[in-house]
Amino acid sequence: MLIKVTNKCSLGCSHCLEDSTVQGSPMSWETFLQALDLTRRVESLVWSQGIPPRILLSGGECTEHPEIVPMVEEVYRQGLLPMLLTNGMWLENETLRSALLRPEWPDLLIQVTNDPRFYPKAPPQNPDPRLIYVPEITVISKLGRAARRNDLSKWVSTRMSPASFNLRSMTKHFRSIEEAVAMLRIRSIVGKSGSCIPSISSDGSVVAGESRFCWKIGDVTSSNEELTRALLDMKSCNRCGDEANMTLEHRRAIGIL
């Protein structure tokens, strides 16, 4: 699952993807531990099949969380593998750079998104092989501030179906969020559509897609059964406006007909 440890971004550079603000609030340590526990419960099946137990930490800008280094340490302490999704501006901070790019974490992954069309300042380039630079955003959900921008179609494709579609259709098929997430992970690994997973917002809410604006299906205390039931009962959401683009077959797949 994607854990959004804060909705704060002082540069406002996540505006195309999330409605983050300079006043955004960080996830509490207690909620973070609960988020790790929830992720372990939801992804235990796929991890038991040999898929690496990767924990995605994002935001806002995750490195603006005051406890981001202890959070990464906790992920490792629990025998899991962290991956940070970031704008990369923290690479200018020697203290934070040294704390995160430490040699004893060779399997840490850090995705740096720096599309100049949406990000006001280019991050420093660093040769560390754990850094994966993504210079161009290819698909955007029309949510948050992105929904108020009429020029997006000139630059980048917008989703033709809800970001929650794959999770909802798989959950409807298997009637289990664990089995649904396992299948999506496997599909993603073999290059098929399968990246749509639940995410946990900084306040502990669990939503059905990548954005905190997606439909809430529970919180970090919810059981797998409660999350499954919420997805099965979800029916029409359409906060993103993308349900109008779906075929009748796709509508049936998520149970909105």
ZADO-1210 file (C-alpha; in nm, 4 decimals, padded with zeros to 6 digits):
<atoms>
<atom x="00.0000" y="00.0000" z="00.0000" code="MET" pos="1"/>
<atom x="00.0996" y="00.3611" z="-00.0457" code="LEU" pos="2"/>
<atom x="00.1496" y="00.5420" z="00.2863" code="ILE" pos="3"/>
<atom x="00.1262" y="00.9211" z="00.2606" code="LYS" pos="4"/>
<atom x="00.3117" y="01.0312" z="00.5702" code="VAL" pos="5"/>
<atom x="00.2292" y="01.3996" z="00.5187" code="THR" pos="6"/>
<atom x="00.0215" y="01.6212" z="00.2919" code="ASN" pos="7"/>
<atom x="00.2760" y="01.9001" z="00.3234" code="LYS" pos="8"/>
<atom x="00.4934" y="02.0272" z="00.0385" code="CYS" pos="9"/>
<atom x="00.6593" y="02.3630" z="00.0973" code="SER" pos="10"/>
<atom x="00.7360" y="02.4085" z="-00.2723" code="LEU" pos="11"/>
<atom x="00.3833" y="02.3260" z="-00.3832" code="GLY" pos="12"/>
<atom x="00.5412" y="02.1008" z="-00.6449" code="CYS" pos="13"/>
<atom x="00.2938" y="01.8196" z="-00.5951" code="SER" pos="14"/>
<atom x="00.0034" y="02.0409" z="-00.7013" code="HIS" pos="15"/>
<atom x="-00.0622" y="01.8419" z="-01.0178" code="CYS" pos="16"/>
<atom x="-00.1015" y="01.5171" z="-00.8271" code="LEU" pos="17"/>
<atom x="-00.2237" y="01.6134" z="-00.4807" code="GLU" pos="18"/>
<atom x="-00.3757" y="01.9134" z="-00.3110" code="ASP" pos="19"/>
<atom x="-00.0778" y="01.9447" z="-00.0787" code="SER" pos="20"/>
<atom x="-00.0051" y="02.2707" z="00.0998" code="THR" pos="21"/>
<atom x="00.2759" y="02.4359" z="00.2910" code="VAL" pos="22"/>
<atom x="00.0567" y="02.4019" z="00.6018" code="GLN" pos="23"/>
<atom x="00.0025" y="02.0282" z="00.5537" code="GLY" pos="24"/>
<atom x="00.0020" y="01.8053" z="00.8593" code="SER" pos="25"/>
<atom x="00.2343" y="01.5077" z="00.9243" code="PRO" pos="26"/>
<atom x="00.1183" y="01.1556" z="01.0073" code="MET" pos="27"/>
<atom x="00.1587" y="01.0754" z="01.3758" code="SER" pos="28"/>
<atom x="00.4007" y="00.8026" z="01.4806" code="TRP" pos="29"/>
<atom x="00.1153" y="00.5924" z="01.6205" code="GLU" pos="30"/>
<atom x="-00.0756" y="00.6178" z="01.2929" code="THR" pos="31"/>
<atom x="00.2405" y="00.5293" z="01.1009" code="PHE" pos="32"/>
<atom x="00.2851" y="00.2095" z="01.3018" code="LEU" pos="33"/>
<atom x="-00.0814" y="00.1246" z="01.2449" code="GLN" pos="34"/>
<atom x="-00.0349" y="00.1930" z="00.8718" code="ALA" pos="35"/>
<atom x="00.2560" y="-00.0520" z="00.8601" code="LEU" pos="36"/>
<atom x="00.0465" y="-00.3117" z="01.0413" code="ASP" pos="37"/>
<atom x="-00.2446" y="-00.2606" z="00.8012" code="LEU" pos="38"/>
<atom x="-00.0131" y="-00.2895" z="00.5003" code="THR" pos="39"/>
<atom x="00.1306" y="-00.6125" z="00.6371" code="ARG" pos="40"/>
<atom x="-00.2200" y="-00.7540" z="00.6817" code="ARG" pos="41"/>
<atom x="-00.3414" y="-00.6518" z="00.3365" code="VAL" pos="42"/>
<atom x="-00.0266" y="-00.7575" z="00.1513" code="GLU" pos="43"/>
<atom x="00.0651" y="-01.0675" z="00.3514" code="SER" pos="44"/>
<atom x="-00.0682" y="-01.3009" z="00.0833" code="LEU" pos="45"/>
<atom x="00.1349" y="-01.1531" z="-00.2013" code="VAL" pos="46"/>
<atom x="00.4468" y="-01.1275" z="00.0161" code="TRP" pos="47"/>
<atom x="00.4091" y="-01.4970" z="00.1003" code="SER" pos="48"/>
<atom x="00.4367" y="-01.5670" z="-00.2741" code="GLN" pos="49"/>
<atom x="00.7861" y="-01.4193" z="-00.2850" code="GLY" pos="50"/>
<atom x="00.7015" y="-01.0630" z="-00.3919" code="ILE" pos="51"/>
<atom x="00.9412" y="-00.8245" z="-00.2068" code="PRO" pos="52"/>
<atom x="00.7692" y="-00.6597" z="00.0932" code="PRO" pos="53"/>
<atom x="00.8082" y="-00.3077" z="-00.0389" code="ARG" pos="54"/>
<atom x="00.6575" y="-00.0173" z="00.1590" code="ILE" pos="55"/>
<atom x="00.5871" y="00.2991" z="-00.0420" code="LEU" pos="56"/>
<atom x="00.6257" y="00.6263" z="00.1505" code="LEU" pos="57"/>
<atom x="00.4911" y="00.9398" z="-00.0128" code="SER" pos="58"/>
<atom x="00.3065" y="01.2647" z="00.0563" code="GLY" pos="59"/>
<atom x="00.2843" y="01.5598" z="-00.0125" code="GLY" pos="60"/>
<atom x="00.6596" y="01.5471" z="00.0115" code="GLU" pos="61"/>
<atom x="00.7538" y="01.2621" z="00.2447" code="CYS" pos="62"/>
<atom x="01.0970" y="01.4043" z="00.3301" code="THR" pos="63"/>
<atom x="00.9276" y="01.7060" z="00.4904" code="GLU" pos="64"/>
<atom x="00.7996" y="01.4767" z="00.7640" code="HIS" pos="65"/>
<atom x="01.0154" y="01.5524" z="01.0721" code="PRO" pos="66"/>
<atom x="01.0495" y="01.1791" z="01.1439" code="GLU" pos="67"/>
<atom x="01.1138" y="01.0485" z="00.7939" code="ILE" pos="68"/>
<atom x="01.4504" y="00.8959" z="00.8887" code="VAL" pos="69"/>
<atom x="01.3100" y="00.7098" z="01.1945" code="PRO" pos="70"/>
<atom x="01.0234" y="00.5965" z="00.9717" code="MET" pos="71"/>
<atom x="01.2628" y="00.4403" z="00.7225" code="VAL" pos="72"/>
<atom x="01.4535" y="00.2852" z="01.0136" code="GLU" pos="73"/>
<atom x="01.1275" y="00.1376" z="01.1462" code="GLU" pos="74"/>
<atom x="01.0414" y="-00.0097" z="00.8061" code="VAL" pos="75"/>
<atom x="01.3771" y="-00.1870" z="00.8027" code="TYR" pos="76"/>
<atom x="01.3409" y="-00.2916" z="01.1676" code="ARG" pos="77"/>
<atom x="01.0209" y="-00.4734" z="01.0735" code="GLN" pos="78"/>
<atom x="01.1997" y="-00.6625" z="00.7967" code="GLY" pos="79"/>
<atom x="01.0359" y="-00.4624" z="00.5168" code="LEU" pos="80"/>
<atom x="01.1827" y="-00.2666" z="00.2245" code="LEU" pos="81"/>
<atom x="01.1181" y="00.1095" z="00.1940" code="PRO" pos="82"/>
<atom x="01.0676" y="00.3090" z="-00.1229" code="MET" pos="83"/>
<atom x="01.0370" y="00.6885" z="-00.1103" code="LEU" pos="84"/>
<atom x="00.8364" y="00.8845" z="-00.3675" code="LEU" pos="85"/>
<atom x="00.9783" y="01.2352" z="-00.3610" code="THR" pos="86"/>
<atom x="01.0548" y="01.5579" z="-00.5476" code="ASN" pos="87"/>
<atom x="01.4253" y="01.5193" z="-00.4669" code="GLY" pos="88"/>
<atom x="01.4844" y="01.8657" z="-00.3257" code="MET" pos="89"/>
<atom x="01.6082" y="01.7118" z="00.0015" code="TRP" pos="90"/>
<atom x="01.9236" y="01.6084" z="-00.1873" code="LEU" pos="91"/>
<atom x="02.0435" y="01.9649" z="-00.1246" code="GLU" pos="92"/>
<atom x="02.0398" y="01.8944" z="00.2499" code="ASN" pos="93"/>
<atom x="02.3684" y="01.7230" z="00.3337" code="GLU" pos="94"/>
<atom x="02.2464" y="01.6015" z="00.6741" code="THR" pos="95"/>
<atom x="01.9302" y="01.4424" z="00.5369" code="LEU" pos="96"/>
<atom x="02.1119" y="01.3099" z="00.2317" code="ARG" pos="97"/>
<atom x="02.3659" y="01.1326" z="00.4514" code="SER" pos="98"/>
<atom x="02.0943" y="01.0014" z="00.6823" code="ALA" pos="99"/>
<atom x="01.8954" y="00.8432" z="00.3989" code="LEU" pos="100"/>
<atom x="02.1649" y="00.7394" z="00.1523" code="LEU" pos="101"/>
<atom x="02.3566" y="00.5399" z="00.4103" code="ARG" pos="102"/>
<atom x="02.5618" y="00.2442" z="00.2833" code="PRO" pos="103"/>
<atom x="02.3876" y="-00.0106" z="00.5060" code="GLU" pos="104"/>
<atom x="02.0630" y="00.0456" z="00.3117" code="TRP" pos="105"/>
<atom x="02.1630" y="-00.0818" z="-00.0344" code="PRO" pos="106"/>
<atom x="01.8075" y="-00.1906" z="-00.1220" code="ASP" pos="107"/>
<atom x="01.6438" y="00.1446" z="-00.0421" code="LEU" pos="108"/>
<atom x="01.4672" y="00.2784" z="-00.3524" code="LEU" pos="109"/>
<atom x="01.3909" y="00.6463" z="-00.4096" code="ILE" pos="110"/>
<atom x="01.1795" y="00.7658" z="-00.7012" code="GLN" pos="111"/>
<atom x="01.2461" y="01.1300" z="-00.7848" code="VAL" pos="112"/>
<atom x="00.9716" y="01.2886" z="-00.9958" code="THR" pos="113"/>
<atom x="01.0907" y="01.6103" z="-01.1555" code="ASN" pos="114"/>
<atom x="00.8743" y="01.6863" z="-01.4598" code="ASP" pos="115"/>
<atom x="00.9548" y="02.0558" z="-01.5263" code="PRO" pos="116"/>
<atom x="00.6009" y="02.1182" z="-01.6546" code="ARG" pos="117"/>
<atom x="00.4664" y="02.0715" z="-01.3027" code="PHE" pos="118"/>
<atom x="00.7628" y="02.1052" z="-01.0672" code="TYR" pos="119"/>
<atom x="00.8931" y="02.4618" z="-01.0268" code="PRO" pos="120"/>
<atom x="01.2521" y="02.3688" z="-00.9492" code="LYS" pos="121"/>
<atom x="01.4725" y="02.0890" z="-01.0773" code="ALA" pos="122"/>
<atom x="01.6213" y="01.8674" z="-00.8044" code="PRO" pos="123"/>
<atom x="01.9940" y="01.8043" z="-00.7770" code="PRO" pos="124"/>
<atom x="02.1243" y="01.5175" z="-00.9880" code="GLN" pos="125"/>
<atom x="02.2901" y="01.2475" z="-00.7836" code="ASN" pos="126"/>
<atom x="02.4640" y="00.9374" z="-00.9246" code="PRO" pos="127"/>
<atom x="02.3558" y="00.7078" z="-00.6407" code="ASP" pos="128"/>
<atom x="02.2026" y="00.3983" z="-00.8111" code="PRO" pos="129"/>
<atom x="01.9199" y="00.3865" z="-00.5559" code="ARG" pos="130"/>
<atom x="01.7760" y="00.7051" z="-00.7072" code="LEU" pos="131"/>
<atom x="01.5323" y="00.6570" z="-00.9941" code="ILE" pos="132"/>
<atom x="01.4653" y="00.9839" z="-01.1787" code="TYR" pos="133"/>
<atom x="01.1279" y="01.0203" z="-01.3520" code="VAL" pos="134"/>
<atom x="01.1590" y="01.3232" z="-01.5809" code="PRO" pos="135"/>
<atom x="00.8070" y="01.3066" z="-01.7258" code="GLU" pos="136"/>
<atom x="00.4613" y="01.2394" z="-01.5870" code="ILE" pos="137"/>
<atom x="00.2543" y="01.0455" z="-01.8399" code="THR" pos="138"/>
<atom x="-00.0876" y="01.0068" z="-01.6725" code="VAL" pos="139"/>
<atom x="-00.2690" y="01.2249" z="-01.4195" code="ILE" pos="140"/>
<atom x="-00.5935" y="01.1854" z="-01.2285" code="SER" pos="141"/>
<atom x="-00.8110" y="01.4964" z="-01.2466" code="LYS" pos="142"/>
<atom x="-00.8386" y="01.5392" z="-00.8717" code="LEU" pos="143"/>
<atom x="-00.7445" y="01.8150" z="-00.6301" code="GLY" pos="144"/>
<atom x="-00.5788" y="02.1113" z="-00.7979" code="ARG" pos="145"/>
<atom x="-00.5382" y="01.9104" z="-01.1162" code="ALA" pos="146"/>
<atom x="-00.9165" y="01.9104" z="-01.1557" code="ALA" pos="147"/>
<atom x="-00.9090" y="02.2906" z="-01.1772" code="ARG" pos="148"/>
<atom x="-00.6516" y="02.3024" z="-01.4552" code="ARG" pos="149"/>
<atom x="-00.7903" y="02.3200" z="-01.8078" code="ASN" pos="150"/>
<atom x="-00.4502" y="02.3003" z="-01.9752" code="ASP" pos="151"/>
<atom x="-00.3538" y="01.9504" z="-01.8615" code="LEU" pos="152"/>
<atom x="-00.4657" y="01.7812" z="-02.1834" code="SER" pos="153"/>
<atom x="-00.2037" y="01.9817" z="-02.3754" code="LYS" pos="154"/>
<atom x="00.0772" y="01.8272" z="-02.1710" code="TRP" pos="155"/>
<atom x="-00.0189" y="01.4898" z="-02.0376" code="VAL" pos="156"/>
<atom x="-00.2843" y="01.2194" z="-02.0657" code="SER" pos="157"/>
<atom x="-00.5584" y="01.2120" z="-01.8050" code="THR" pos="158"/>
<atom x="-00.7058" y="00.8863" z="-01.6840" code="ARG" pos="159"/>
<atom x="-00.9909" y="00.7386" z="-01.8849" code="MET" pos="160"/>
<atom x="-01.1132" y="00.5279" z="-01.5927" code="SER" pos="161"/>
<atom x="-01.1050" y="00.5709" z="-01.2153" code="PRO" pos="162"/>
<atom x="-00.7689" y="00.5095" z="-01.0479" code="ALA" pos="163"/>
<atom x="-00.9526" y="00.2688" z="-00.8189" code="SER" pos="164"/>
<atom x="-01.0917" y="00.0597" z="-01.1066" code="PHE" pos="165"/>
<atom x="-00.8511" y="-00.2350" z="-01.0930" code="ASN" pos="166"/>
<atom x="-00.8750" y="-00.2691" z="-00.7151" code="LEU" pos="167"/>
<atom x="-01.2535" y="-00.2502" z="-00.7210" code="ARG" pos="168"/>
<atom x="-01.2942" y="-00.4995" z="-01.0063" code="SER" pos="169"/>
<atom x="-01.0479" y="-00.7474" z="-00.8539" code="MET" pos="170"/>
<atom x="-01.2094" y="-00.7212" z="-00.5108" code="THR" pos="171"/>
<atom x="-01.5511" y="-00.7797" z="-00.6645" code="LYS" pos="172"/>
<atom x="-01.4124" y="-01.0891" z="-00.8399" code="HIS" pos="173"/>
<atom x="-01.2223" y="-01.2419" z="-00.5459" code="PHE" pos="174"/>
<atom x="-01.4340" y="-01.0907" z="-00.2666" code="ARG" pos="175"/>
<atom x="-01.1118" y="-01.0418" z="-00.0705" code="SER" pos="176"/>
<atom x="-00.8888" y="-00.7354" z="-00.0617" code="ILE" pos="177"/>
<atom x="-00.5877" y="-00.9587" z="00.0109" code="GLU" pos="178"/>
<atom x="-00.6429" y="-01.1678" z="-00.3024" code="GLU" pos="179"/>
<atom x="-00.7209" y="-00.8579" z="-00.5083" code="ALA" pos="180"/>
<atom x="-00.3994" y="-00.6803" z="-00.4068" code="VAL" pos="181"/>
<atom x="-00.1990" y="-00.9994" z="-00.4645" code="ALA" pos="182"/>
<atom x="-00.3291" y="-01.0301" z="-00.8195" code="MET" pos="183"/>
<atom x="-00.2644" y="-00.6617" z="-00.8901" code="LEU" pos="184"/>
<atom x="00.0941" y="-00.6907" z="-00.7665" code="ARG" pos="185"/>
<atom x="00.1562" y="-00.9947" z="-00.9847" code="ILE" pos="186"/>
<atom x="00.0011" y="-00.8270" z="-01.2896" code="ARG" pos="187"/>
<atom x="00.2175" y="-00.5205" z="-01.2353" code="SER" pos="188"/>
<atom x="00.5341" y="-00.7307" z="-01.2215" code="ILE" pos="189"/>
<atom x="00.4579" y="-00.8958" z="-01.5574" code="VAL" pos="190"/>
<atom x="00.3832" y="-00.5612" z="-01.7208" code="GLY" pos="191"/>
<atom x="00.0031" y="-00.5626" z="-01.7114" code="LYS" pos="192"/>
<atom x="-00.2253" y="-00.3045" z="-01.5549" code="SER" pos="193"/>
<atom x="-00.2166" y="-00.3603" z="-01.1841" code="GLY" pos="194"/>
<atom x="-00.0681" y="-00.0621" z="-01.0075" code="SER" pos="195"/>
<atom x="-00.3968" y="00.0661" z="-00.8662" code="CYS" pos="196"/>
<atom x="-00.3779" y="-00.0021" z="-00.4944" code="ILE" pos="197"/>
<atom x="-00.5286" y="00.1463" z="-00.1771" code="PRO" pos="198"/>
<atom x="-00.3451" y="00.4324" z="-00.0108" code="SER" pos="199"/>
<atom x="-00.3299" y="00.5566" z="00.3469" code="ILE" pos="200"/>
<atom x="-00.3598" y="00.9317" z="00.4012" code="SER" pos="201"/>
<atom x="-00.1662" y="01.1223" z="00.6651" code="SER" pos="202"/>
<atom x="-00.4725" y="01.1283" z="00.8927" code="ASP" pos="203"/>
<atom x="-00.4989" y="00.7494" z="00.8821" code="GLY" pos="204"/>
<atom x="-00.7837" y="00.7292" z="00.6308" code="SER" pos="205"/>
<atom x="-00.7665" y="00.4448" z="00.3779" code="VAL" pos="206"/>
<atom x="-00.8919" y="00.5349" z="00.0311" code="VAL" pos="207"/>
<atom x="-00.9560" y="00.3226" z="-00.2761" code="ALA" pos="208"/>
<atom x="-00.6962" y="00.4804" z="-00.5059" code="GLY" pos="209"/>
<atom x="-00.3726" y="00.6740" z="-00.5193" code="GLU" pos="210"/>
<atom x="-00.5196" y="01.0116" z="-00.4263" code="SER" pos="211"/>
<atom x="-00.6511" y="01.1165" z="-00.0865" code="ARG" pos="212"/>
<atom x="-00.9533" y="01.2520" z="-00.2753" code="PHE" pos="213"/>
<atom x="-01.0607" y="00.8983" z="-00.3656" code="CYS" pos="214"/>
<atom x="-01.3430" y="00.7213" z="-00.1848" code="TRP" pos="215"/>
<atom x="-01.2720" y="00.6400" z="00.1794" code="LYS" pos="216"/>
<atom x="-01.3008" y="00.2671" z="00.2528" code="ILE" pos="217"/>
<atom x="-01.1811" y="00.2699" z="00.6139" code="GLY" pos="218"/>
<atom x="-00.8929" y="00.3712" z="00.8353" code="ASP" pos="219"/>
<atom x="-00.5759" y="00.2165" z="00.9778" code="VAL" pos="220"/>
<atom x="-00.7781" y="00.0275" z="01.2395" code="THR" pos="221"/>
<atom x="-01.0085" y="-00.1379" z="00.9834" code="SER" pos="222"/>
<atom x="-00.9919" y="-00.5139" z="00.9373" code="SER" pos="223"/>
<atom x="-00.9364" y="-00.6737" z="00.5969" code="ASN" pos="224"/>
<atom x="-01.2985" y="-00.7852" z="00.6036" code="GLU" pos="225"/>
<atom x="-01.4187" y="-00.4286" z="00.6657" code="GLU" pos="226"/>
<atom x="-01.2053" y="-00.2939" z="00.3802" code="LEU" pos="227"/>
<atom x="-01.3342" y="-00.5676" z="00.1502" code="THR" pos="228"/>
<atom x="-01.6942" y="-00.4931" z="00.2396" code="ARG" pos="229"/>
<atom x="-01.6451" y="-00.1201" z="00.1825" code="ALA" pos="230"/>
<atom x="-01.5083" y="-00.1877" z="-00.1667" code="LEU" pos="231"/>
<atom x="-01.7941" y="-00.4252" z="-00.2486" code="LEU" pos="232"/>
<atom x="-02.0490" y="-00.1685" z="-00.1260" code="ASP" pos="233"/>
<atom x="-01.8788" y="00.1240" z="-00.2981" code="MET" pos="234"/>
<atom x="-02.0898" y="00.1232" z="-00.6167" code="LYS" pos="235"/>
<atom x="-02.0664" y="00.4580" z="-00.7950" code="SER" pos="236"/>
<atom x="-01.8158" y="00.7112" z="-00.6664" code="CYS" pos="237"/>
<atom x="-01.7139" y="00.9240" z="-00.9660" code="ASN" pos="238"/>
<atom x="-01.5324" y="01.1934" z="-00.7669" code="ARG" pos="239"/>
<atom x="-01.2765" y="01.1895" z="-01.0477" code="CYS" pos="240"/>
<atom x="-01.5456" y="01.2121" z="-01.3163" code="GLY" pos="241"/>
<atom x="-01.3925" y="00.9168" z="-01.5000" code="ASP" pos="242"/>
<atom x="-01.6806" y="00.6726" z="-01.4635" code="GLU" pos="243"/>
<atom x="-01.8468" y="00.8439" z="-01.7598" code="ALA" pos="244"/>
<atom x="-01.5669" y="00.7133" z="-01.9825" code="ASN" pos="245"/>
<atom x="-01.6166" y="00.3466" z="-01.8944" code="MET" pos="246"/>
<atom x="-01.7769" y="00.0841" z="-02.1151" code="THR" pos="247"/>
<atom x="-02.0758" y="-00.1188" z="-01.9962" code="LEU" pos="248"/>
<atom x="-01.8413" y="-00.4129" z="-01.9384" code="GLU" pos="249"/>
<atom x="-01.6160" y="-00.2024" z="-01.7156" code="HIS" pos="250"/>
<atom x="-01.9151" y="-00.0690" z="-01.5248" code="ARG" pos="251"/>
<atom x="-02.0341" y="-00.4224" z="-01.4570" code="ARG" pos="252"/>
<atom x="-01.6822" y="-00.5189" z="-01.3424" code="ALA" pos="253"/>
<atom x="-01.7037" y="-00.2773" z="-01.0500" code="ILE" pos="254"/>
<atom x="-02.0728" y="-00.3284" z="-00.9881" code="GLY" pos="255"/>
<atom x="-02.2152" y="00.0134" z="-01.0736" code="ILE" pos="256"/>
<atom x="-02.4863" y="-00.1173" z="-01.3056" code="LEU" pos="257"/>
</atoms>
